[in-house]
Amino acid sequence: MRLGHVTGIIMYKDIELCWFDANGYFVKYEPIGICKEYTPWEFREGYTAKAVLDWLYDRLPEDNRQGLEKRLQEYRINPIGEEIFKVSCGRALGDSCWIKFKDGPQTYLEVCKQEDDAYEF
């Protein structure tokens, strides 16, 4: 799956970890702070362009995932990372890390609420 152009802040709950601007395989990034509670495994050796891209790609579904294309069509989402992230906020199930976009949820509670609302229908 291709990433597209994604700009946001990698968050752990309500703690800002790293700002990024990724476009395909090119990424600009700026670490914001260090979280003593938790460090995503991709950043265990520090923040690098590769680590940021790995973190983003790990939060995208596999291209060969059964039923993926049909589900994306149902919800009118293009199979591009930037569109999937707008829906999921880059959050994996049960994960406390997510992406804060300027036009999306701004707190971890809002992200969880958005996820709960999506499962109601």
C-alpha distances in whole Angstrom, upper triangle without the diagonal:
4,7,9,13,14,17,19,21,20,23,24,26,28,28,26,25,23,22,19,18,14,13,10,12,15,17,20,21,25,26,28,30,30,30,32,31,28,26,22,22,19,22,25,26,26,23,21,19,17,18,16,13,13,14,11,8,11,11,7,8,7,6,9,11,14,14,11,11,15,15,12,15,18,17,16,13,10,7,6,7,10,11,10,12,15,16,15,17,14,17,16,19,22,21,23,21,19,18,21,21,24,23,22,24,26,27,26,29,27,23,25,27,24,22,26,26,23,24,27,27
4,6,9,11,15,17,19,19,22,24,26,28,27,25,24,21,20,17,15,11,10,7,9,12,14,17,19,22,24,26,28,29,29,32,31,28,26,22,22,19,22,25,25,25,22,20,17,15,17,15,11,13,14,11,9,12,12,9,11,11,9,13,15,18,18,14,14,17,17,14,17,20,18,17,13,10,8,5,6,9,11,11,12,15,16,16,16,14,17,18,21,24,22,24,21,19,17,20,19,22,22,21,24,25,27,26,29,27,24,26,28,24,23,27,27,24,26,29,28
4,7,7,11,13,16,15,19,21,23,24,24,22,20,18,16,13,11,8,7,5,8,10,11,14,16,19,21,23,25,26,26,29,29,25,23,20,20,17,19,23,23,22,19,17,14,14,15,12,9,11,12,8,7,11,10,8,11,12,12,16,16,20,20,16,16,19,18,15,18,20,18,17,13,11,9,6,4,6,9,9,9,12,14,14,14,12,15,16,19,22,20,21,18,16,14,16,15,18,19,18,20,22,24,23,26,24,21,23,25,22,22,25,26,23,25,28,28
4,6,10,13,16,17,20,23,25,25,25,22,22,19,17,13,11,8,6,5,9,10,11,14,16,19,21,23,26,27,28,31,31,28,25,22,23,20,22,25,26,24,21,19,16,16,17,14,12,14,15,11,11,15,14,12,14,15,15,19,19,22,22,18,17,20,19,16,18,21,19,17,13,11,10,6,6,6,8,10,10,12,15,15,15,14,17,19,22,25,23,24,20,17,15,17,15,17,17,18,20,22,24,24,27,25,22,25,26,23,23,26,26,24,26,29,29
4,7,10,14,15,18,22,23,24,23,20,19,16,14,11,7,6,4,7,10,9,9,11,13,17,19,21,23,25,26,30,30,27,25,22,23,20,21,25,25,23,19,18,15,16,17,14,12,15,15,11,13,16,15,14,17,18,18,22,22,25,25,21,20,23,22,18,20,23,20,18,15,13,13,9,8,6,9,12,11,12,15,16,14,14,17,19,23,25,23,23,20,17,14,15,12,14,15,16,19,20,22,23,26,23,21,24,26,23,23,27,26,24,27,30,29
4,7,10,11,15,18,20,20,19,16,16,13,11,8,6,5,6,9,11,11,9,11,12,14,16,18,20,22,23,26,26,24,21,19,21,18,19,23,23,21,17,17,14,15,15,12,11,14,13,9,12,14,13,13,16,18,19,22,22,25,25,21,21,23,22,18,21,23,20,19,15,14,14,10,8,5,9,10,8,9,13,13,11,11,14,17,20,22,20,20,16,13,10,11,9,11,12,13,15,16,19,19,22,20,18,21,22,20,20,24,24,22,25,28,28
4,7,10,13,16,18,18,17,14,14,11,8,6,4,6,9,12,13,12,9,9,10,12,14,14,17,20,21,24,25,22,20,19,21,18,18,22,22,20,16,16,14,16,15,12,12,15,13,11,14,16,15,15,19,21,22,26,25,28,28,24,24,27,25,22,24,26,22,21,18,18,17,14,11,9,12,13,10,11,14,14,11,12,15,18,21,23,20,19,16,13,9,9,7,9,11,12,14,14,17,18,21,19,17,21,22,20,21,24,24,23,26,29,29
4,7,9,13,14,14,13,10,11,9,6,6,7,9,12,14,16,14,11,11,10,11,12,12,15,17,18,21,21,19,18,16,19,17,17,20,21,18,15,16,14,16,15,11,13,15,13,11,14,16,14,16,19,22,23,27,26,29,28,25,25,28,25,22,25,26,23,22,19,19,19,16,13,10,13,14,10,10,14,13,10,10,13,16,19,20,17,16,13,10,6,6,5,7,10,10,11,11,13,14,18,16,14,18,19,18,19,22,23,22,24,27,28
4,6,10,12,11,10,7,7,6,4,6,9,11,15,17,17,16,13,12,9,9,9,9,11,13,14,18,18,16,15,14,17,15,14,18,19,16,13,15,14,16,14,11,13,15,12,11,15,16,14,16,20,23,25,28,27,30,30,26,28,30,27,25,28,28,25,25,22,22,22,19,15,13,16,16,12,13,15,14,10,10,12,16,19,19,16,14,10,8,5,5,7,9,12,11,12,10,12,12,16,15,14,17,19,18,19,22,23,22,25,27,29
4,7,10,10,9,6,6,5,6,8,11,12,16,17,17,16,13,13,10,10,9,9,11,12,12,15,15,13,11,10,13,12,11,14,16,14,11,13,13,14,12,9,11,12,9,9,13,13,12,15,18,21,23,26,25,28,28,25,27,29,26,24,27,28,25,25,22,22,21,19,15,14,16,15,12,13,15,13,10,9,10,13,16,16,12,11,7,6,5,7,9,12,15,13,13,12,12,12,15,15,13,16,18,17,17,21,22,22,24,27,28
4,6,6,6,5,5,7,9,11,14,16,19,21,21,20,17,16,13,13,11,10,10,11,10,13,12,11,10,10,14,13,13,15,17,15,14,16,17,18,15,12,15,15,12,12,16,15,13,17,20,23,25,28,26,29,29,26,28,30,27,25,29,29,26,27,24,24,23,21,17,17,18,17,13,15,16,13,10,10,10,13,15,14,11,8,5,5,6,7,10,13,15,13,12,10,9,9,12,13,11,13,16,16,16,19,21,21,23,25,27
4,6,5,7,7,10,12,15,18,19,22,24,23,23,20,19,16,15,13,12,11,10,8,11,9,8,8,9,12,13,12,14,17,15,15,17,19,19,16,14,17,16,13,14,17,16,14,18,20,23,26,29,27,29,30,27,30,31,28,27,30,30,27,29,26,27,26,24,20,19,21,19,16,17,18,15,12,12,10,12,14,12,9,6,4,7,9,10,14,16,18,16,14,12,10,8,12,13,12,13,16,17,16,19,21,21,22,25,27
4,6,8,10,13,15,17,20,21,25,26,26,26,23,22,19,18,16,14,13,13,10,13,10,10,12,12,16,17,16,18,21,19,18,21,22,23,19,17,20,19,16,17,20,18,16,19,22,25,28,30,28,30,30,28,30,31,28,27,30,30,27,28,26,27,26,25,21,21,22,20,16,17,17,14,12,12,11,13,14,12,9,5,6,7,10,10,14,16,17,15,12,10,8,5,8,10,9,10,13,14,14,16,19,19,20,23,25
4,7,9,12,14,17,20,22,25,27,27,26,23,22,19,17,15,13,12,12,10,13,12,12,13,14,18,19,18,19,22,20,19,22,23,24,21,18,21,21,18,18,22,21,19,22,24,28,30,33,31,33,33,30,32,33,30,29,32,32,28,30,27,29,28,26,23,21,22,21,18,18,18,16,13,14,13,16,17,15,13,9,9,9,10,9,13,14,16,14,11,8,6,6,9,10,10,12,14,15,16,18,20,21,23,24,27
4,6,10,12,15,18,20,24,26,26,25,21,20,16,14,12,9,8,9,7,10,10,10,11,12,16,17,15,17,19,17,16,19,20,21,18,16,20,20,16,17,21,20,19,22,25,28,31,33,31,34,34,31,33,35,32,30,34,34,30,31,29,30,29,27,23,22,23,22,19,19,20,18,15,15,14,17,19,17,14,10,9,10,11,10,14,15,18,16,14,11,9,9,12,14,13,15,18,19,19,21,23,24,26,28,30
4,6,8,11,15,17,21,23,23,21,18,16,13,11,9,6,6,8,8,12,12,12,12,12,16,16,14,16,18,15,13,16,17,19,16,14,17,18,15,16,19,19,18,21,24,27,29,32,31,34,34,31,32,34,31,29,33,33,30,30,27,28,27,24,21,20,22,21,17,18,20,18,14,14,14,17,19,18,15,12,10,10,9,9,12,13,16,15,13,11,10,11,14,15,14,17,19,19,20,23,24,25,27,29,31
4,7,10,14,16,19,21,20,19,16,14,11,9,6,5,5,6,7,11,12,10,9,10,13,12,10,13,14,11,10,13,14,16,13,11,14,15,12,14,17,17,16,20,23,25,28,31,30,33,33,30,32,34,31,29,33,33,30,31,28,28,27,24,20,19,22,21,17,19,21,18,15,14,14,17,19,18,15,12,10,10,10,10,13,15,18,17,16,14,14,13,17,18,16,19,21,21,21,24,26,26,28,31,33
4,6,10,12,16,18,17,16,12,10,7,6,4,5,7,9,11,14,15,13,11,11,14,12,10,13,14,11,8,10,11,13,11,9,12,14,11,12,16,16,16,19,22,24,27,30,29,32,33,29,31,33,31,28,32,33,30,30,26,26,25,22,18,17,20,20,16,18,20,18,15,14,15,18,21,20,17,15,11,11,10,10,12,14,17,17,17,15,15,16,19,19,18,20,23,22,23,26,27,27,29,32,33
4,7,10,14,16,16,14,10,8,6,5,6,7,10,12,14,18,19,17,15,15,17,15,13,17,17,14,11,12,11,14,13,10,12,15,13,12,16,17,16,19,22,25,26,30,29,32,32,29,30,32,30,27,30,32,28,28,25,24,24,20,17,15,18,19,15,16,19,18,14,14,16,19,22,22,19,17,13,12,9,9,10,11,15,15,16,14,16,16,20,19,18,21,23,22,23,26,27,26,29,32,33
4,6,10,12,12,10,7,6,4,6,9,10,13,15,17,21,21,19,16,15,17,14,14,17,17,14,11,11,9,12,11,8,9,13,11,10,13,15,15,16,20,22,24,27,27,30,30,27,28,30,28,25,28,30,27,26,23,22,21,17,14,13,16,17,14,15,18,17,14,13,16,18,22,23,19,18,14,13,10,10,11,12,15,16,17,16,18,18,22,21,19,22,24,23,23,27,27,26,29,32,33
4,7,10,11,8,6,5,6,9,12,14,17,19,21,24,25,23,20,18,20,17,17,20,20,17,14,13,10,13,13,10,10,14,13,11,14,16,16,17,20,22,23,27,27,30,30,26,26,29,27,24,27,29,26,24,21,20,19,15,13,11,15,16,13,14,18,18,15,14,17,20,23,25,22,21,17,15,12,12,11,13,15,16,18,18,20,21,24,23,21,24,26,24,24,28,28,27,30,32,33
4,6,7,6,4,6,8,12,14,16,19,21,22,26,26,23,20,18,19,16,16,20,20,18,14,12,9,11,12,9,8,11,11,9,11,14,14,14,18,19,20,23,24,27,27,23,24,27,25,22,25,27,24,23,19,18,17,13,11,10,13,14,12,14,17,17,15,13,17,19,23,24,21,21,17,15,12,14,13,15,17,17,20,20,22,22,25,24,21,24,26,24,24,28,28,26,29,32,32
4,6,5,6,9,12,15,18,20,23,25,26,29,30,27,24,21,22,19,20,23,23,21,17,15,12,13,15,12,10,13,14,11,12,16,16,15,18,19,19,22,23,27,26,23,22,26,25,21,23,26,24,22,18,16,15,11,10,9,13,15,14,15,18,18,17,15,19,21,25,27,24,24,21,18,15,17,15,17,18,19,22,22,25,25,28,26,24,27,29,26,26,30,30,28,30,33,33
4,6,8,11,14,18,20,22,25,26,27,30,30,27,24,21,22,18,20,23,23,21,18,16,12,12,14,12,9,12,13,11,10,14,15,13,16,16,16,20,21,24,24,21,20,24,23,20,22,25,23,22,18,15,14,10,10,10,13,14,14,16,19,19,18,16,19,20,24,26,24,25,21,19,17,19,18,20,21,21,24,25,27,27,30,28,25,28,30,27,26,30,30,28,30,33,33
4,7,10,13,16,18,21,24,25,26,29,29,26,23,20,20,16,18,21,20,19,16,13,9,9,12,10,7,10,12,11,10,14,15,14,17,17,17,21,22,26,26,23,23,26,26,23,25,28,26,25,21,19,17,13,12,13,17,17,16,19,21,21,20,17,20,21,25,27,24,25,21,20,18,20,20,22,23,24,26,26,28,27,31,30,26,29,31,29,28,32,33,30,32,35,35
4,7,10,14,16,19,22,23,25,28,29,26,23,21,21,17,18,21,20,18,15,12,8,9,12,10,8,12,14,12,13,16,17,17,20,20,21,24,25,29,29,26,26,29,28,25,28,30,28,27,23,21,19,16,14,14,18,19,17,19,22,22,20,18,21,23,26,28,25,25,22,20,18,19,19,21,23,23,25,25,27,27,31,29,27,30,32,29,29,33,34,31,34,37,37
4,6,10,13,16,18,20,22,25,26,23,20,18,19,15,15,19,18,15,12,9,6,8,10,8,7,11,12,11,12,15,16,17,20,21,22,25,26,30,30,26,27,30,29,26,28,31,28,27,23,21,20,16,14,14,17,18,16,18,21,20,18,16,19,21,25,26,23,23,19,17,15,17,16,18,20,21,23,22,24,24,28,27,24,27,30,27,27,31,32,30,32,35,36
4,7,10,13,16,18,21,24,25,23,20,18,20,16,15,19,18,15,11,9,7,10,12,9,10,14,14,13,15,18,18,19,23,24,25,29,29,33,33,29,30,33,31,28,31,33,30,29,26,24,23,19,17,16,19,20,18,19,23,22,19,18,21,23,26,27,24,23,19,18,15,16,16,17,20,21,22,22,23,24,28,27,25,28,30,28,28,32,33,31,34,37,37
4,7,9,12,14,17,20,22,19,16,16,17,14,13,16,15,12,8,8,7,10,10,8,10,13,12,12,15,17,18,19,23,25,26,29,29,33,33,30,31,34,32,29,32,34,31,30,26,25,24,20,18,17,20,20,17,19,22,21,18,16,19,21,25,25,22,20,17,16,13,14,15,16,19,20,21,19,21,21,25,25,23,25,28,27,27,30,31,30,33,36,37
4,6,9,12,15,18,20,18,16,16,18,15,13,16,15,11,8,9,10,13,12,10,13,16,14,15,18,20,20,22,26,27,29,32,32,36,36,33,34,36,34,32,35,36,33,32,29,28,27,24,21,19,23,23,20,21,24,22,19,18,20,22,26,26,22,20,17,16,14,14,15,16,20,20,21,19,20,21,25,24,23,26,28,27,28,31,32,31,34,37,38
4,6,8,11,14,16,15,12,13,15,13,10,13,13,9,7,9,11,14,12,10,14,15,14,15,18,19,19,22,26,27,30,33,32,36,36,33,34,37,34,32,35,37,34,34,30,30,28,25,22,21,24,24,20,22,24,22,19,18,19,21,24,24,20,18,15,15,14,14,16,17,21,20,20,18,19,19,23,23,22,24,27,26,27,30,31,31,33,36,37
4,7,10,13,15,14,13,14,17,16,13,15,16,12,10,13,14,17,15,13,17,18,16,17,21,21,21,23,27,29,32,35,34,37,37,34,36,38,35,33,36,37,34,34,31,31,30,27,23,22,25,24,21,22,24,22,19,18,19,22,24,24,20,17,15,15,14,13,15,16,19,19,19,16,16,17,21,21,20,23,25,25,26,29,30,30,32,35,37
4,6,10,12,12,11,13,16,15,12,14,15,11,11,14,16,18,16,15,18,19,17,18,22,22,21,25,28,30,33,36,35,38,38,35,37,39,36,35,38,39,35,36,33,33,32,29,25,24,27,26,22,24,25,23,20,19,19,22,24,23,19,16,14,15,15,15,17,18,22,21,20,17,17,17,20,22,21,23,25,26,26,29,31,31,32,35,37
4,6,9,9,8,11,13,14,10,11,12,10,10,14,17,18,15,15,19,19,16,19,22,21,21,24,28,30,33,35,34,37,38,35,37,39,37,35,39,39,36,37,34,34,32,30,26,25,28,27,23,25,26,24,21,20,19,21,23,21,18,15,14,15,16,17,20,21,24,23,22,19,18,17,21,22,21,23,26,26,26,29,31,31,32,35,38
4,5,6,6,10,13,14,11,11,14,12,13,16,19,20,16,16,19,19,16,19,22,20,20,24,27,29,32,34,33,36,37,34,36,38,35,34,38,38,35,36,33,33,32,30,26,26,28,26,23,24,25,22,20,19,18,19,21,19,15,12,12,14,15,16,20,21,24,22,20,18,16,15,18,20,19,20,23,24,24,26,29,29,30,33,35
4,6,7,11,13,15,13,12,14,13,15,19,22,22,18,19,22,21,19,21,24,22,23,26,29,31,34,36,35,38,39,36,39,41,38,37,40,41,38,39,36,37,35,33,29,29,31,29,26,28,28,25,23,21,20,21,22,20,17,14,14,17,19,20,23,25,28,26,23,21,19,17,20,23,22,22,25,27,26,28,31,31,32,34,37
4,7,10,13,15,13,13,16,15,17,20,23,23,19,19,22,21,18,21,23,21,21,25,27,29,33,35,33,35,36,34,37,38,35,35,38,38,36,37,34,35,34,32,28,28,30,28,24,26,26,23,21,20,18,18,19,16,14,11,12,15,18,19,23,25,27,24,22,20,17,15,18,21,20,19,23,24,23,25,28,29,29,31,34
4,7,9,12,10,10,13,13,14,17,20,19,16,16,19,17,14,17,20,17,18,21,24,26,29,31,29,32,33,31,34,36,33,32,36,36,33,35,32,32,30,29,25,25,27,25,22,24,24,21,19,17,15,16,17,14,11,9,10,13,16,17,21,23,26,23,21,19,17,15,18,20,18,18,22,23,22,24,27,27,27,30,33
4,6,8,6,6,10,9,11,14,16,16,12,13,16,14,12,15,17,15,16,20,22,24,27,29,28,31,32,30,32,35,32,31,35,35,33,34,30,31,29,27,23,23,26,24,21,23,24,20,18,16,15,15,17,15,12,11,10,13,15,17,20,23,25,23,21,20,18,16,20,22,19,20,24,24,23,25,28,28,28,31,34
4,5,6,7,10,10,10,13,15,14,10,10,13,11,8,12,14,11,12,16,18,20,23,25,24,27,29,26,29,31,28,28,31,32,30,31,27,27,25,23,20,21,23,20,18,21,21,18,16,13,12,12,15,14,10,10,8,11,13,16,19,22,24,22,21,20,18,16,19,21,18,19,22,22,21,23,26,25,26,29,31
4,5,5,8,10,11,13,14,13,9,11,13,10,9,12,14,11,13,16,18,19,23,25,24,27,29,26,29,32,29,29,32,33,31,32,29,29,26,24,21,22,24,22,20,23,23,20,19,15,15,14,16,15,12,13,11,14,16,19,22,25,27,25,24,23,22,20,23,24,21,22,26,25,23,26,29,28,28,32,33
4,6,8,8,8,9,11,9,5,8,9,7,6,10,11,9,12,15,17,18,21,23,23,26,28,25,28,30,28,27,31,32,30,31,27,26,24,22,18,20,22,20,18,21,22,19,18,14,15,14,17,17,14,14,12,14,15,18,20,24,26,24,23,23,22,20,24,25,22,23,26,26,24,27,29,28,29,32,34
4,5,5,5,8,10,10,6,8,11,10,8,12,14,13,15,18,21,22,25,27,26,30,31,29,31,33,31,30,34,35,32,33,29,29,26,24,20,21,24,22,20,23,24,21,19,16,16,16,19,19,15,15,12,14,15,18,20,23,26,24,23,22,22,20,24,25,22,23,27,27,25,28,31,30,31,34,36
4,6,8,10,13,12,9,12,14,12,12,15,17,15,17,20,23,24,27,29,28,32,33,31,33,36,34,33,36,37,35,36,32,32,29,27,24,25,28,26,23,26,27,24,22,19,19,18,21,20,17,16,14,17,18,21,24,26,29,27,26,25,24,22,26,27,25,25,29,29,27,30,33,32,33,36,38
4,7,9,12,11,9,12,14,13,13,17,18,17,19,22,25,25,28,30,30,34,36,33,35,38,36,35,38,40,37,38,34,33,31,28,25,26,29,27,25,28,29,26,24,21,22,21,24,23,20,20,17,20,20,23,25,28,31,29,29,27,27,25,29,30,27,29,32,32,30,33,36,35,36,39,41
4,6,10,10,8,10,13,13,12,15,17,17,19,22,25,26,28,31,31,34,36,33,35,38,36,34,37,39,36,37,33,32,30,27,24,24,27,26,23,26,28,25,23,20,21,21,24,23,20,19,16,18,18,20,23,25,28,27,26,25,24,23,27,28,26,27,31,30,29,32,35,34,35,38,40
4,7,8,6,7,10,11,11,13,15,16,17,20,23,24,27,29,29,33,34,31,33,35,33,31,35,36,34,34,30,29,27,24,21,21,24,23,21,23,25,23,20,18,19,20,23,23,19,18,15,16,16,18,19,22,25,24,24,23,23,22,26,26,24,26,29,28,28,31,33,32,33,37,38
4,5,5,6,9,10,11,13,14,15,17,19,23,23,25,28,28,32,33,30,32,35,33,31,34,36,34,33,29,28,26,23,20,20,24,23,21,23,26,24,21,18,20,21,25,25,21,21,17,18,17,19,20,23,26,25,26,25,25,24,28,28,26,28,31,30,29,33,34,33,35,38,39
4,5,5,6,9,10,11,12,14,16,17,21,21,23,26,27,30,31,28,29,32,31,28,31,34,31,31,27,25,23,20,17,17,21,21,19,21,24,22,20,17,20,21,24,25,22,21,18,18,16,18,19,21,24,24,25,24,25,25,28,28,25,28,31,29,28,32,33,32,34,37,38
4,5,5,6,9,10,10,12,14,16,19,19,20,23,24,28,29,26,27,31,29,27,30,33,31,30,26,25,22,19,17,18,21,20,19,22,24,22,20,17,19,19,23,24,21,21,18,18,17,20,21,23,26,25,26,26,26,25,29,29,26,28,31,29,28,32,33,31,33,36,37
4,5,5,6,9,10,10,13,15,18,18,21,23,24,27,29,26,27,31,29,27,30,32,30,30,26,25,22,20,17,18,21,20,18,21,22,20,18,15,16,17,20,21,17,18,14,15,15,18,19,22,25,23,24,23,24,22,26,26,23,25,28,27,26,29,31,29,31,34,35
4,5,5,6,9,10,11,13,17,18,20,23,23,27,28,24,26,29,27,25,28,30,27,27,23,22,20,17,14,15,18,17,14,17,19,17,15,12,14,15,19,20,16,16,13,13,12,14,16,19,21,20,21,20,21,20,24,23,21,23,26,24,23,27,29,27,29,32,33
4,5,5,6,8,10,11,14,15,17,20,20,24,25,22,23,26,25,22,26,28,26,25,21,20,17,14,12,13,16,15,14,17,19,17,15,12,15,15,19,21,18,18,15,14,13,16,17,20,22,21,22,22,23,22,25,25,22,24,27,25,24,27,29,27,28,32,32
4,5,5,6,9,10,13,13,16,18,19,22,24,21,23,26,24,23,26,28,26,26,22,21,18,16,13,15,18,16,14,18,19,17,16,12,14,14,17,19,16,17,14,14,14,17,19,22,24,22,23,23,23,22,25,25,22,23,26,25,23,27,28,26,27,31,32
4,6,5,7,9,13,14,17,19,19,22,24,20,22,25,23,22,25,27,24,25,21,20,18,16,12,14,16,14,12,16,17,14,13,9,11,11,14,16,12,13,10,10,11,14,16,19,21,19,19,20,20,18,21,21,18,20,23,21,20,23,25,23,25,28,29
4,5,5,7,11,12,15,18,17,21,22,18,20,23,21,19,22,24,21,21,18,17,15,12,8,10,13,11,9,13,14,12,11,7,10,11,14,16,13,14,11,10,9,13,14,17,19,17,18,19,19,18,21,20,17,19,22,20,19,22,24,22,23,27,27
4,5,5,8,9,11,14,14,18,19,16,18,21,19,17,21,23,21,21,17,16,13,11,8,11,13,11,11,14,15,13,13,10,12,11,15,17,15,17,14,13,13,16,17,21,21,20,21,22,22,21,24,23,19,21,24,22,20,23,25,22,24,27,28
4,6,8,9,12,14,14,17,19,16,18,21,19,18,22,23,22,22,19,18,15,14,11,13,15,13,12,15,16,13,13,9,10,9,12,14,12,14,12,12,13,17,18,22,23,20,21,22,22,20,22,22,19,19,23,21,19,22,24,21,22,26,27
4,7,9,12,15,13,17,17,14,17,19,17,16,19,20,18,19,16,16,13,12,9,11,12,9,8,12,12,9,9,6,7,6,10,12,10,12,10,9,10,14,15,19,20,17,17,19,19,17,19,19,15,16,19,17,15,18,20,18,19,22,23
4,7,9,12,11,14,14,11,13,16,14,13,16,18,16,17,13,13,10,9,7,10,11,8,8,12,12,10,11,8,9,9,12,15,14,16,14,12,13,16,17,20,20,18,19,21,21,19,22,21,17,18,21,18,16,19,21,18,19,22,23
4,6,8,7,10,11,8,11,13,12,11,15,16,15,16,13,13,9,10,9,12,12,9,11,14,13,11,13,11,11,10,12,15,15,18,16,15,16,19,20,23,23,21,21,24,24,22,24,23,19,19,22,19,17,20,21,17,18,22,21
4,5,5,9,11,9,11,14,13,13,16,18,18,18,15,14,11,12,11,15,15,12,14,17,16,15,17,14,15,13,15,18,18,21,19,18,19,22,23,27,26,24,25,27,27,25,27,26,23,23,25,23,20,23,24,21,21,25,24
4,6,9,10,8,9,12,12,12,14,17,17,17,14,12,9,10,11,15,15,13,15,18,17,17,19,16,18,16,18,21,21,24,22,21,21,24,24,28,27,25,27,29,30,28,30,28,25,25,27,25,22,25,26,22,23,26,25
4,6,9,8,9,12,13,13,15,17,18,19,16,15,12,14,15,18,18,16,18,21,20,19,21,19,20,18,19,22,22,26,24,23,24,27,27,31,30,28,29,32,32,30,32,31,27,27,29,26,24,26,27,23,23,27,26
4,6,6,8,11,11,11,14,15,16,17,15,15,12,14,15,18,17,14,17,19,18,17,19,17,17,15,16,19,20,23,22,22,23,26,26,30,29,26,27,30,30,27,29,28,24,24,26,23,21,23,24,20,20,23,22
4,6,8,9,10,12,13,14,16,17,16,16,14,17,17,21,19,16,19,21,19,18,22,20,20,17,17,21,22,26,25,24,25,28,29,32,31,28,29,32,32,29,30,29,26,25,27,24,21,23,24,20,19,22,21
4,6,5,6,9,10,11,13,14,14,14,12,16,17,20,17,15,18,20,17,17,21,20,20,18,18,22,23,26,25,24,25,28,28,31,29,27,28,31,31,29,29,28,25,24,25,23,20,22,22,18,18,20,19
4,5,5,6,9,10,11,12,11,11,9,12,13,16,14,11,15,17,14,14,18,16,17,16,16,20,21,24,23,21,22,24,24,27,26,24,25,28,28,26,27,26,22,22,24,21,18,20,21,17,17,20,18
4,6,5,6,9,10,10,9,9,8,11,13,16,14,12,16,17,15,16,19,18,20,19,20,23,24,27,25,23,23,26,25,28,26,24,26,29,30,28,29,27,24,25,26,22,20,23,22,19,19,22,20
4,5,5,6,9,10,10,11,11,14,16,18,15,14,18,18,16,17,21,20,21,20,20,24,25,28,27,25,25,27,26,29,27,25,27,30,31,29,30,28,25,25,25,22,20,22,21,17,18,20,17
4,5,5,6,8,9,10,10,13,15,16,13,11,15,16,13,14,17,17,18,17,17,21,22,24,24,22,22,24,23,26,24,22,23,27,27,26,26,24,21,21,21,18,16,18,17,14,14,16,14
4,5,5,6,5,7,7,10,12,13,10,9,13,13,11,12,16,16,17,17,18,21,22,24,23,20,20,22,21,24,22,20,21,25,26,25,25,23,20,21,21,18,17,19,18,14,16,18,16
4,5,5,6,7,9,12,15,16,12,12,16,16,14,16,19,19,21,21,21,25,25,28,26,24,23,25,24,26,23,22,24,27,29,28,28,26,23,24,24,20,19,21,20,16,18,19,17
4,6,8,10,12,15,17,17,14,13,17,16,14,16,19,20,20,21,21,24,25,27,27,24,24,25,24,26,23,22,23,27,28,27,27,24,22,22,22,19,18,19,17,14,15,16,13
4,6,9,11,13,15,15,11,10,14,12,10,13,16,17,18,18,19,22,23,25,24,21,20,22,20,22,20,18,20,23,24,24,24,21,19,20,19,15,15,17,15,11,13,15,12
4,7,10,12,14,13,10,10,14,13,11,14,17,18,19,20,21,25,25,27,25,22,21,22,20,22,19,18,21,24,26,25,26,23,21,22,22,18,18,20,18,15,17,18,16
4,6,8,10,10,6,7,10,10,9,12,14,15,17,18,19,22,22,24,22,19,18,19,18,20,18,17,19,22,24,23,24,21,19,20,21,17,16,19,18,14,17,19,17
4,5,8,9,6,8,11,11,11,13,15,15,18,19,21,24,24,25,23,20,19,20,18,21,19,18,21,24,26,25,27,24,21,23,24,20,19,22,21,18,20,23,21
4,7,9,7,7,11,12,12,13,15,14,17,17,19,23,22,24,22,19,18,20,19,22,20,20,22,25,26,25,27,25,21,23,24,21,19,23,22,19,21,23,22
4,6,6,6,9,10,12,12,14,12,16,16,19,22,21,23,20,17,16,18,16,19,18,18,20,23,24,24,26,23,20,23,24,20,20,23,23,20,22,25,24
4,5,5,6,9,10,10,11,9,12,13,16,20,18,19,16,14,12,15,14,17,16,16,18,20,21,21,23,21,18,20,22,18,18,21,21,19,21,24,23
4,6,5,6,9,10,10,9,13,15,18,21,19,20,17,13,11,13,11,14,13,13,15,17,20,19,22,19,17,19,21,17,17,21,21,18,21,24,23
4,5,5,7,9,10,10,13,15,18,21,19,20,18,15,13,14,12,15,13,12,15,18,20,20,21,19,16,18,19,16,16,19,18,16,18,21,20
4,5,5,6,8,8,10,12,14,17,16,18,16,13,12,14,13,16,15,13,15,18,19,18,20,17,14,16,17,14,13,17,17,14,16,19,18
4,5,5,5,5,8,10,13,16,14,15,13,9,8,10,9,13,12,10,12,14,16,15,17,15,12,14,16,13,12,16,16,14,17,20,20
4,6,5,8,10,13,15,18,16,17,14,11,9,10,8,11,9,8,10,13,15,15,16,14,11,14,15,11,12,15,15,13,16,19,19
4,6,8,9,12,13,16,15,16,15,11,11,12,11,14,12,9,11,14,15,14,15,13,10,12,13,9,9,12,12,9,12,15,15
4,5,6,8,10,12,11,12,11,8,9,11,11,15,13,10,11,13,14,12,14,12,8,10,12,9,8,11,12,10,12,15,16
4,5,9,11,13,11,11,9,6,5,7,8,11,11,8,8,10,11,10,12,11,7,10,12,9,9,13,14,12,15,18,19
4,7,10,12,10,10,8,5,5,9,10,14,14,11,12,13,14,12,15,14,10,12,15,12,11,15,16,15,16,20,21
4,6,8,6,7,6,5,7,10,12,16,16,13,12,14,13,10,13,12,9,9,13,11,9,13,15,13,15,18,19
4,6,5,8,8,8,11,14,16,20,20,17,16,17,16,13,15,15,12,11,15,13,11,14,16,14,14,18,20
4,5,9,10,10,14,16,19,22,22,18,17,18,17,14,15,15,12,10,13,13,10,11,14,13,12,16,18
4,7,9,11,14,17,20,23,23,19,17,18,16,12,13,15,12,10,13,14,11,12,15,15,14,17,20
4,5,8,11,14,17,21,21,18,16,16,14,11,13,14,11,10,14,14,12,14,17,16,16,20,22
4,7,10,12,16,19,20,16,14,14,11,8,10,12,10,9,13,14,12,14,17,17,18,21,23
4,7,10,13,16,18,15,13,13,11,9,12,13,10,11,15,15,13,16,19,18,19,22,24
4,7,10,13,14,11,10,10,10,8,11,11,8,10,13,12,12,15,17,16,18,21,23
4,6,10,11,9,9,9,10,10,13,12,9,12,15,13,13,17,18,17,20,22,24
4,7,8,7,7,6,8,9,12,11,9,13,14,13,14,17,18,18,21,23,24
4,5,5,7,8,11,12,15,12,11,15,16,14,16,19,19,18,21,23,24
4,6,8,8,11,14,16,13,13,17,17,16,18,21,20,20,24,25,26
4,7,8,12,14,16,12,12,16,16,14,16,19,18,18,22,23,23
4,6,9,11,12,9,9,12,12,10,13,15,15,15,18,20,21
4,6,8,9,5,6,9,9,8,11,13,13,14,17,18,20
4,7,9,7,8,11,12,11,14,16,16,17,20,21,23
4,5,5,7,9,10,11,13,14,15,17,19,21,23
4,5,5,6,9,10,11,12,14,16,17,19,22
4,5,5,6,9,10,10,12,14,16,17,20
4,5,5,6,9,10,10,12,15,15,18
4,5,5,6,9,10,11,13,15,17
4,5,5,6,9,10,11,13,16
4,5,5,6,9,10,11,14
4,5,5,6,9,10,12
4,5,5,7,9,11
4,5,5,7,10
4,5,5,8
4,6,7
4,6
4
